[in-house]
Amino acid sequence: MKNIKNNARAFSVRANREKPPALAAKAIGALVIISLLLTAAAGEYNPSAAESAAAYTFAAEDFDATIPTNATRILLDGASAVVEGAGAAANDQAVLITQPGTYILTGEAQGLRIVIDAKKDDIVRLALSNASITYDGGAAIYGMKAGRIVLILPDGTENHIAGGCTIDEDAAEPDEEEEANQAVIFAKNDIVITGSGSLAVQSAGYGIWAKDMLILTGGLLDVDAVETGMRGSDGVAAINASAIIKSGGDGLKSTKSDDPTVGFVQLENCYFNITAGNDGIQAESELRIISGDYEIITGDGAGTMDQASTGRAPALFGGAGGGDPSQAGADRRQNASWDGFFGGTPAETEVEPEPEISVKGLKAGTLVTLLGGAFTFDTQDDAIHSNADIFIGGGSYEIRTGDDAVHADGALTLAGGAVNIAACYEGLEGASINFTGGEYTIIASDDAINLADGTAGARGGRMGASGERLTMTIAGGLIRATGGGDTVDANGNIEMSGGDLYLSGMSMGMEGTVDFDGTFTVTGGSLITAGSVMSASNASTQPVLLVSYSESVAAGSVIELRDSSTGEAILSYVSETACTTSGFTSPKLALGQPVSVWIDGAQRLDITLSESTAVNTAAEGGGAYGLQGGGRGGWGGGFMMPGAPNQQPGGGRRQPGATLPPDTEQPIDPQNPWPPIPTAPSDGN
């Protein structure tokens, strides 16, 4: 108990130091400010894919922390309590509250619970004034019946509630009493927590659970739960609340799914520090965050994800054909059989995926809307995830994740904010991606930006099937990205009309800096790459220049495109990777314009942009711009490097200990590094 209170006190100091003036100094003033904020947010947010169906409007009573002088007092003393006033009675098992009104709880109780059994429309207000209640094996505060239960945390008070029962996941569906006892604080109706004091909660099961709405408008909460930390089944709405949540399950969630207007989480000006065994914040419908400060750790964090079981391994080289498509990189290569090279079944040595466990940072079923706030993620699975759409319109984000940083099965709209992704498998991913503003820095072990359909796969999901119906639009924003696979990978079309892109990646046909299956049309914006760009569409109206270098350009080199007439630098970039190719485009370029490419202050190429097409290619030393490798699909979609000793047909690097099938293992001939193509086995026809 002492440690929890110390944690709460430390977090209170931090929150009071960092957060802006409270919006709820007066209830009427709070309502005016909230209304203005929500109206402004609504004006900024208008995604075509979905509108917000879930939103909570705060009322004056949500902020009411006043304690009337005629409030009933309940003095807790061990296994007993003394009631001074009307509406409640005590015995050796519980304090039973049957009337609406305000009740002041003070003192310490062991083995005694607070039970509210009022009328269905009654409002029961519990002011916790340095109260400590421990009720092992059940709900210490049990809202059996009422319209609303309000927990008031008076300024300067420190309160502690402990209890809850261990949850048997294999047991039959619990009845109402068993369900109630799974949480320390449980109500079949709304729970409101307000005030400026602190409340520490310890639970063997759930922490705080409201079967209807969970509304937080103040206070400092410190919740330590074996299962979910805080839950509002109908919805969670919080403003001006601070919380430390440590949970073995989800941190904060809403779960009801039978109505599109419920199952949401809405947070504004909150300060949440969440360490969760499963998801950090999860909403069955919409998750909307307007402002605040959020630090979220899930599972074992970013650096410990089991890539073998999830299939999310860095893949600098493709695997042999026929391997399990849910696996990538080294795991797929090791588990693909030689028969699979010819279209057969995968070998029996495949790694079986573990049961699905969701360990995401922010997760929603229909829509994630982020309009502002400061976020820090260290997540085992996706940092920000939606089973449908995501809209980011503001805020700052520091992200480290073992899987995707931002993943939308549907539309991903990026309109503002500063997103720094320091570590991820894939960075920004969606079935449609639309950049209109914001700043994005991405370091990915595979694709930094991936436009693809979502398909079911191993834990964390896979983005797979391609189709020209998919479109990535880049109309604004500043994007700095480095990919271990494709830096920008569009399983469909790219339409670029604005924005500034600085990209580092591969100089290969299979894995490139800009790769697409449809078309790449440029009508505006700036792009400079350290790595290959597949040829832009002739329909582009802004000149695009693609160049090849006669020798590799080292990582850390300054790549510049200059106007040969004036010497002015049109584009300049410090490469994050070594490269043999680059791509350039800028509104400053015009057909017929002479330009030059410079590396670390030394001129390498002179080019005059063509007067007949917007797409220009050039190669240092003559020749034409060309990509290594054979593109997608051939040899299982991999890339084979001539002379490399650890290659095998199928394009994948042969892993230590792995061998080719009998009669196919051959030494590398330096004069002819490409191994012979094996003959497909006859099917007898």
GIMO-V606111 format. One record per residue. N is the residue number from 1. SS is DSSP state (hx for helix, st for strand, lp for the rest). OMEGA is omega in whole degrees, 0 to 359 (* if undefined). Layout:
BEGIN
N | SS | OMEGA
N | SS | OMEGA
END
This chain:
BEGIN
1 | lp | 182
2 | hx | 181
3 | hx | 179
4 | hx | 179
5 | hx | 178
6 | hx | 176
7 | hx | 180
8 | hx | 182
9 | hx | 180
10 | hx | 180
11 | hx | 178
12 | hx | 179
13 | hx | 180
14 | hx | 182
15 | hx | 181
16 | hx | 180
17 | hx | 190
18 | hx | 191
19 | lp | 180
20 | lp | 180
21 | lp | 182
22 | lp | 179
23 | lp | 188
24 | lp | 177
25 | lp | 171
26 | lp | 186
27 | hx | 182
28 | hx | 178
29 | hx | 179
30 | hx | 181
31 | hx | 179
32 | hx | 182
33 | hx | 180
34 | hx | 180
35 | hx | 180
36 | hx | 180
37 | hx | 181
38 | hx | 178
39 | hx | 179
40 | hx | 180
41 | hx | 180
42 | hx | 179
43 | hx | 180
44 | hx | 190
45 | lp | 178
46 | lp | 180
47 | lp | 183
48 | lp | 187
49 | lp | 185
50 | lp | 173
51 | lp | 181
52 | lp | 176
53 | lp | 185
54 | lp | 177
55 | lp | 180
56 | lp | 176
57 | lp | 182
58 | lp | 178
59 | lp | 182
60 | hx | 182
61 | hx | 178
62 | hx | 183
63 | lp | 188
64 | lp | 179
65 | lp | 180
66 | lp | 179
67 | lp | 182
68 | lp | 182
69 | lp | 181
70 | lp | 180
71 | lp | 176
72 | st | 180
73 | st | 177
74 | st | 183
75 | st | 182
76 | st | 182
77 | st | 179
78 | st | 182
79 | lp | 181
80 | st | 179
81 | st | 177
82 | st | 181
83 | st | 178
84 | st | 181
85 | lp | 186
86 | lp | 171
87 | lp | 182
88 | st | 177
89 | st | 183
90 | st | 168
91 | lp | 184
92 | lp | 179
93 | lp | 187
94 | st | 165
95 | st | 183
96 | st | 179
97 | st | 185
98 | lp | 184
99 | lp | 174
100 | lp | 179
101 | st | 181
102 | st | 182
103 | st | 180
104 | st | 179
105 | st | 178
106 | st | 181
107 | st | 185
108 | st | 181
109 | st | 176
110 | st | 178
111 | lp | 181
112 | lp | 182
113 | st | 176
114 | st | 182
115 | st | 178
116 | st | 179
117 | st | 181
118 | lp | 177
119 | lp | 191
120 | lp | 179
121 | lp | 183
122 | lp | 173
123 | st | 179
124 | st | 184
125 | st | 180
126 | st | 176
127 | st | 181
128 | st | 184
129 | st | 185
130 | st | 181
131 | st | 176
132 | st | 183
133 | st | 177
134 | st | 180
135 | st | 184
136 | st | 173
137 | lp | 181
138 | lp | 181
139 | lp | 178
140 | lp | 171
141 | st | 189
142 | st | 177
143 | st | 182
144 | st | 180
145 | st | 174
146 | lp | 175
147 | lp | 183
148 | st | 174
149 | st | 181
150 | st | 174
151 | st | 180
152 | st | 178
153 | st | 183
154 | lp | 181
155 | lp | 176
156 | lp | 181
157 | lp | 175
158 | st | 186
159 | st | 184
160 | st | 177
161 | st | 181
162 | st | 178
163 | st | 183
164 | st | 181
165 | lp | 177
166 | lp | 184
167 | lp | 177
168 | lp | 184
169 | lp | 182
170 | lp | 182
171 | lp | 177
172 | lp | 179
173 | lp | 184
174 | lp | 173
175 | lp | 186
176 | hx | 181
177 | hx | 180
178 | hx | 178
179 | hx | 180
180 | hx | 184
181 | lp | 177
182 | lp | 183
183 | st | 175
184 | st | 177
185 | st | 185
186 | st | 175
187 | st | 176
188 | lp | 182
189 | lp | 179
190 | st | 167
191 | st | 175
192 | st | 176
193 | st | 183
194 | st | 182
195 | st | 182
196 | lp | 175
197 | lp | 182
198 | st | 177
199 | st | 176
200 | st | 183
201 | st | 175
202 | st | 184
203 | st | 171
204 | lp | 178
205 | lp | 175
206 | st | 177
207 | st | 181
208 | st | 184
209 | st | 173
210 | st | 180
211 | lp | 173
212 | lp | 183
213 | st | 167
214 | st | 186
215 | st | 181
216 | st | 180
217 | lp | 179
218 | lp | 178
219 | lp | 176
220 | st | 183
221 | st | 174
222 | st | 187
223 | st | 178
224 | st | 187
225 | st | 176
226 | lp | 179
227 | lp | 181
228 | lp | 180
229 | lp | 180
230 | st | 185
231 | st | 169
232 | st | 188
233 | lp | 178
234 | lp | 181
235 | st | 175
236 | st | 176
237 | st | 183
238 | st | 175
239 | st | 178
240 | lp | 181
241 | lp | 176
242 | st | 182
243 | st | 165
244 | st | 181
245 | st | 173
246 | st | 186
247 | st | 174
248 | lp | 176
249 | lp | 177
250 | lp | 179
251 | lp | 182
252 | st | 183
253 | st | 170
254 | st | 196
255 | lp | 187
256 | lp | 187
257 | lp | 185
258 | lp | 182
259 | lp | 183
260 | lp | 181
261 | lp | 178
262 | lp | 181
263 | lp | 184
264 | st | 171
265 | st | 182
266 | st | 186
267 | st | 178
268 | st | 176
269 | lp | 179
270 | st | 180
271 | st | 185
272 | st | 172
273 | st | 189
274 | st | 170
275 | st | 189
276 | st | 174
277 | lp | 176
278 | lp | 182
279 | lp | 177
280 | lp | 177
281 | st | 186
282 | st | 178
283 | st | 179
284 | lp | 177
285 | lp | 184
286 | st | 169
287 | st | 183
288 | st | 177
289 | st | 185
290 | lp | 181
291 | lp | 178
292 | st | 185
293 | st | 188
294 | st | 176
295 | st | 189
296 | st | 173
297 | st | 178
298 | st | 178
299 | lp | 179
300 | lp | 178
301 | lp | 190
302 | hx | 190
303 | hx | 189
304 | hx | 182
305 | lp | 180
306 | lp | 184
307 | hx | 179
308 | hx | 182
309 | hx | 182
310 | hx | 184
311 | lp | 183
312 | lp | 178
313 | lp | 176
314 | lp | 186
315 | lp | 176
316 | lp | 178
317 | lp | 181
318 | lp | 181
319 | lp | 176
320 | lp | 181
321 | lp | 176
322 | lp | 177
323 | lp | 181
324 | lp | 184
325 | lp | 178
326 | lp | 180
327 | lp | 182
328 | lp | 172
329 | hx | 187
330 | hx | 184
331 | hx | 179
332 | hx | 181
333 | hx | 183
334 | hx | 187
335 | hx | 179
336 | lp | 181
337 | lp | 175
338 | hx | 175
339 | hx | 179
340 | hx | 177
341 | hx | 180
342 | lp | 176
343 | lp | 180
344 | lp | 182
345 | lp | 178
346 | lp | 179
347 | lp | 183
348 | lp | 182
349 | lp | 181
350 | lp | 177
351 | lp | 178
352 | lp | 179
353 | lp | 177
354 | lp | 175
355 | lp | 184
356 | lp | 176
357 | lp | 182
358 | lp | 181
359 | lp | 183
360 | lp | 179
361 | lp | 173
362 | st | 183
363 | st | 178
364 | st | 180
365 | lp | 184
366 | lp | 186
367 | st | 168
368 | st | 178
369 | st | 181
370 | st | 185
371 | lp | 180
372 | lp | 180
373 | lp | 177
374 | st | 186
375 | st | 172
376 | st | 182
377 | st | 168
378 | st | 193
379 | st | 178
380 | lp | 178
381 | lp | 184
382 | lp | 176
383 | lp | 179
384 | st | 188
385 | st | 171
386 | st | 174
387 | lp | 177
388 | lp | 191
389 | st | 175
390 | st | 173
391 | st | 175
392 | st | 183
393 | st | 181
394 | st | 179
395 | st | 176
396 | st | 189
397 | st | 172
398 | st | 191
399 | st | 167
400 | st | 183
401 | st | 176
402 | lp | 180
403 | lp | 183
404 | lp | 177
405 | lp | 178
406 | st | 186
407 | st | 175
408 | st | 174
409 | lp | 179
410 | lp | 185
411 | st | 174
412 | st | 180
413 | st | 184
414 | st | 188
415 | st | 182
416 | st | 179
417 | st | 178
418 | st | 185
419 | st | 179
420 | st | 181
421 | st | 186
422 | st | 180
423 | st | 178
424 | lp | 170
425 | lp | 171
426 | lp | 189
427 | lp | 182
428 | st | 189
429 | st | 179
430 | st | 177
431 | lp | 163
432 | st | 182
433 | st | 183
434 | st | 176
435 | st | 174
436 | st | 180
437 | st | 179
438 | st | 178
439 | st | 186
440 | st | 174
441 | st | 190
442 | st | 169
443 | st | 185
444 | st | 176
445 | lp | 173
446 | lp | 182
447 | lp | 177
448 | lp | 177
449 | st | 186
450 | st | 175
451 | st | 184
452 | lp | 172
453 | lp | 173
454 | st | 175
455 | st | 181
456 | lp | 178
457 | lp | 181
458 | lp | 182
459 | lp | 181
460 | lp | 176
461 | lp | 176
462 | st | 173
463 | st | 191
464 | lp | 195
465 | lp | 180
466 | lp | 178
467 | lp | 183
468 | lp | 174
469 | lp | 180
470 | lp | 182
471 | st | 171
472 | st | 177
473 | st | 179
474 | st | 182
475 | st | 181
476 | st | 179
477 | st | 176
478 | st | 187
479 | st | 173
480 | st | 188
481 | st | 175
482 | st | 181
483 | st | 173
484 | lp | 172
485 | lp | 171
486 | lp | 177
487 | lp | 170
488 | st | 183
489 | st | 181
490 | st | 172
491 | lp | 187
492 | lp | 187
493 | st | 171
494 | st | 176
495 | st | 185
496 | st | 179
497 | st | 181
498 | st | 179
499 | st | 178
500 | st | 185
501 | st | 175
502 | st | 192
503 | st | 174
504 | st | 179
505 | lp | 186
506 | lp | 170
507 | st | 184
508 | lp | 175
509 | lp | 183
510 | lp | 180
511 | lp | 183
512 | st | 178
513 | lp | 172
514 | st | 183
515 | st | 181
516 | st | 179
517 | lp | 180
518 | lp | 180
519 | lp | 176
520 | st | 184
521 | st | 184
522 | st | 176
523 | st | 180
524 | st | 179
525 | st | 182
526 | st | 179
527 | st | 170
528 | st | 185
529 | st | 163
530 | st | 186
531 | lp | 191
532 | lp | 173
533 | st | 174
534 | lp | 189
535 | lp | 178
536 | lp | 182
537 | lp | 175
538 | lp | 177
539 | lp | 179
540 | lp | 180
541 | lp | 177
542 | lp | 183
543 | lp | 176
544 | st | 181
545 | st | 178
546 | st | 184
547 | st | 173
548 | st | 179
549 | st | 181
550 | st | 175
551 | st | 187
552 | st | 174
553 | st | 186
554 | lp | 173
555 | lp | 182
556 | lp | 179
557 | lp | 175
558 | st | 179
559 | st | 182
560 | st | 168
561 | st | 184
562 | st | 171
563 | st | 184
564 | lp | 182
565 | lp | 185
566 | lp | 185
567 | lp | 181
568 | lp | 176
569 | st | 178
570 | st | 178
571 | st | 179
572 | st | 186
573 | st | 172
574 | st | 186
575 | lp | 177
576 | lp | 180
577 | lp | 170
578 | lp | 183
579 | st | 174
580 | st | 180
581 | st | 176
582 | st | 173
583 | st | 182
584 | st | 164
585 | st | 182
586 | lp | 173
587 | lp | 179
588 | lp | 181
589 | lp | 178
590 | lp | 177
591 | lp | 183
592 | lp | 184
593 | lp | 174
594 | st | 180
595 | st | 179
596 | st | 178
597 | st | 181
598 | st | 176
599 | st | 180
600 | lp | 175
601 | lp | 180
602 | st | 181
603 | st | 183
604 | st | 181
605 | st | 169
606 | st | 182
607 | st | 168
608 | st | 184
609 | lp | 186
610 | lp | 177
611 | lp | 186
612 | lp | 182
613 | lp | 179
614 | lp | 182
615 | st | 184
616 | st | 178
617 | st | 179
618 | st | 178
619 | st | 179
620 | lp | 181
621 | lp | 180
622 | lp | 181
623 | lp | 184
624 | lp | 176
625 | lp | 179
626 | lp | 179
627 | lp | 175
628 | lp | 176
629 | lp | 187
630 | lp | 180
631 | lp | 185
632 | lp | 166
633 | lp | 186
634 | hx | 180
635 | hx | 178
636 | hx | 176
637 | hx | 183
638 | lp | 179
639 | lp | 183
640 | lp | 182
641 | lp | 180
642 | lp | 176
643 | lp | 180
644 | lp | 188
645 | lp | 186
646 | lp | 180
647 | st | 172
648 | lp | 176
649 | lp | 187
650 | lp | 173
651 | lp | 182
652 | lp | 173
653 | st | 178
654 | lp | 184
655 | lp | 178
656 | lp | 179
657 | lp | 180
658 | lp | 180
659 | lp | 173
660 | lp | 178
661 | lp | 180
662 | lp | 177
663 | lp | 178
664 | lp | 179
665 | lp | 182
666 | lp | 176
667 | lp | 179
668 | lp | 176
669 | st | 183
670 | lp | 180
671 | lp | 181
672 | st | 189
673 | lp | 182
674 | lp | 180
675 | lp | 179
676 | lp | 177
677 | lp | 181
678 | lp | 179
679 | lp | 180
680 | lp | 180
681 | lp | 180
682 | lp | 177
683 | lp | 176
684 | lp | 180
685 | lp | *
END
